[in-house]
């Protein structure tokens, strides 16, 4: 899986996207109720993404997902995020988006998950 | 996550080599200046699938290299660059490099990476040059759609005229994204000259765009098994490929999604119901799901062409795309006939919008119209030999041959024994043995035929070689191949290949010498036209050795 990521890194840079974020699969909590989604959200990083989000599942306030760093995402990554949002909403808890991620928006559109994710239209 | 992908390597290599052969053949057929769109698509598909496969298997060098090729091919496909002799030469070189890389990866031998990076550099230079030229030539607003816009004006009228009856829907479908791309251009932070750049808008409006009236529609039910991800498949990739084929409407079924706590991030719980509108062959759809075969329930059905309106589709269409979606709607609802009028409508609708965006989308839309019409041409160049055949390893056939050989011996022995027998039942036995002999012989011949391959298997190497020689000598060479369908045993073919190549090469070398010595001319109109014939005759195989 490591090799795949290297390939992805060169690809994104050549395509002209700003490759400012390090190609790491780690994410960190930027304060209570906020979560920065990592640059890579593929199947290899999905379990890390899941455990990161799990901490915020029961958060009673508004959870903000910062997606501005997301460079690459696949179905597995989106599935985790979609499940998270669906579960929170079923309990009447809110999720908000911060930043935009063309890769995430395009993927959500193609997979038919846009309406579930309620991405801002600018994304 | 640990999946042993090495088990698929052989299949990948085998398929890639075959794909490269067809890519090379397609490149050789490519007309400079006026390339057949389907040929470019064929070439693009090869690069694309090799890239996908090698990335899956972690051959990052190959993936990176093929990615560069793909970008260049994408430019050719979208009409952003014209096929020149230089480009086709370069692409042929990339085929060689890809082949060498695959071979070295397969045999785990080191490869001269210098050559690889040289060629890759050339490819990237070519793209960069094009981008630079496009940026310099066009006004900043237009640069986002630079490629289509350059040849827009002259082709606008042609597009209207050429649109066949019933093709209106296509024209319309592709016109809309183009218009949307153009409008969103000023807003996008870094206007890129590559039309296929994954800008947020271009995908989004696809599913909102007007649906075709006459084009066939496919309904695809795609229910992956849980382990789909673990097998290295990503539905997203498939959707992306489907969206490239035609107008895709996606409906996701999330009913199987468990609670977050129970969610296994490596399992796929989603299922999809897709609708694909466009002139797409079922094979092409099937191909998209090739990699997932056995890891999903897949049903592809044709829907009777009923005029359905806008795709219900994911609501989150970017604001920039809104007006183009509207214009599409207007046209879709118009009556089906009179395609020419519709095209004009699609192209001119945006003019009601603010002046800044008005002309660019109109011309860009028209340009795309033309490509779309070209795309819908009947599939003239189909891949050779992939219809109704299966892949069997040579060992299995050899095994079969051996068993049949044993059977023949046993049968001969029985016949001999039977001939010597006497008695009431002996006649019946002999009749049965005669029948057995016939059947055995037929079986043997059938098995032998399995090993037979057309000689085009060897001949396919000639066009490229002749092209290279012609270029090196600076001469024009016409290569005519006859009798390519003659079948020969595979072993013979393998052995005969190199000597034949040698003979052809020698022919041209000696020809070159002849050309330099005027007194030894051939019989053509001039010394450069003297036909050279490889004295190869094949006699029909005699039956019943």
Interface residues (C-beta under 8 A of the other chain):
Chain A: X1 X2 X3 X4 X6 X7 X10 X11 X14 X15 X16 X43 X44 X46 X47 X49 X50 X53 X54 X57 X74 X75 X76 X78 X79 X80 X82 X83 X84 X86 X87 X100 X102 X103 X105 X106 X107 X108 X109 X110 X111 X112 X113 X114 X115 X116 X118 X119 X121 X122 X123
Chain B: X1 X55 X56 X58 X59 X60 X63 X64 X67 X68 X71 X124 X190 X192 X197 X198 X199 X200 X203 X204 X207 X229 X234 X235 X236 X237 X239 X240 X243 X248 X250 X251 X252 X254 X257 X258 X259 X260 X261 X263 X265 X266 X268 X269 X270 X272 X314 X315 X316 X317 X318 X319
